[in-house]
């Protein structure tokens, strides 16, 4: 399976031109679905899992948004490719070759399906900026077309039945990746996270569950999937995100009004290091790119686009670097290649 | 007294083109002298000190290396100007308006005289690079010409008599400012300092006695002035400095051979921050300029000259910045102006 074509694909969710893209990086919705006539995965044998995989792969040609998709089976897939797909948000850490896991990557990486992850099927749509409504429209279409050719496990009382009770009902998880440097600088972020948590939403760092909030980026998603319609869940999430956006914007205005020089200093130092370092870890890169993004969003830096910063976030990750290099690299070589990639990209942009 | 002319004067000791200038910043010799017929300063009254001042100022026209000198009396001199002269190594912290202190600044700031510091007269020569012999030749000439028109306190047994016993004999203090980044990186510097101390030399940081070794710069000077001739003292000092230079050169070679990428990373990061910061303290500046100088000396950076780095060391100090601005500035304004000065200078150089 050749994944190299993805390296040159600038997925639409990376372009940084969606609504509220100065604060919201991306919006994502996924639906958990299971097929009638099969046990939940934990209770299946290999034969059933292969059957599920074949069944789903066999129908994708009939689902128009999936036409021209790439099917990637995890069995036999090199670890590097698996990490690469994780970095691109196309698969989760849980998708396993031992469970005949696979991913179907739709055109432009907008829609994707994970097969045999925790549920038989997970459908995902990811878009740039604050685009939950658009994601919802699009994922409904995929879901509806799939439902025409697959029979879902569905209870009139509970809704969609899922392997983990936390997904029962809508089976929907909607999440928004949001960049909150001003709220972090003003030390208001802990309070925001607390409040958001009390409102029934989950707040996580850039790399999903349990990860720390590197680069001032936070992923906010719904927790409950039961007892409310998808539209209600999305409406609640959007309302809260809108309020956080207002807070962040106010925070940024205050920074520009009262601490312009300090903020410019932080932004330009980040640019100076990114433009000059010969060795740089991914942790430091994320923090400096966060400052760079703030520079673009505050219109302090005008020679760099938001899309470039977004792409650097993605392409400086370990598996992306190694795919770009075409070979596996030790940590120092990665740090050197990462530094070079960043310099080249920023220099190219500056011209 | 207008000192502004000094701001545009690139003193020869700053040009960075003396012998061994990749390691030795500057060489300096000063001679302590006292006038016959006057008590040492601690036991003089104001009238005597004025008499000493007038006496010395009255003869400088007869001393050819001092022709065209500027006389700066400390009485009434703004604090900023005093600090400015200290930063240029033209006066010491001890030279005081309360003691009718004054400085005579020779052409190009090569030779200077301090009057009424600890002794009645201190003669100084400062030159770029490892230039103790040249300094010695030149200071002997100034000293000899002065001795024709002034009568020094001199004992056939002890030599020149001085206010502090530690200067009796030759009255000579020779010092070399030396940049040792490789020995610091290799953690060999403490051993070197210990050894040098045992050999009867003093090692100090960039700003003289008691100051820390900021920017990997060390000032090494003779301690004893008695029982040996000036030539012997200078010979011993030169011999030890030569050995330190060999060690530093070896250290640099090892860095280039074994840690090139790490060293380049350090150098380019320093350049990137200096080139981009909007606020920078003098402490951080010294450390980053040290890395920049190493970059120039190791021929990693080729667009910047050693002279530029030397000038930045001097002109980014607080009094220099405020003299350049033409007004007194608070710490934040200084940090902002310092950052701008550095950016402008490096950008100009790069063109």
Interface residues (C-beta under 8 A of the other chain):
Chain A: X261 X262 X264 X265 X268 X269 X271 X272 X273 X274 X275 X276 X277 X278 X279 X332 X336 X339
Chain B: X261 X262 X264 X265 X268 X269 X271 X272 X273 X274 X275 X276 X277 X278 X279 X332 X336 X339
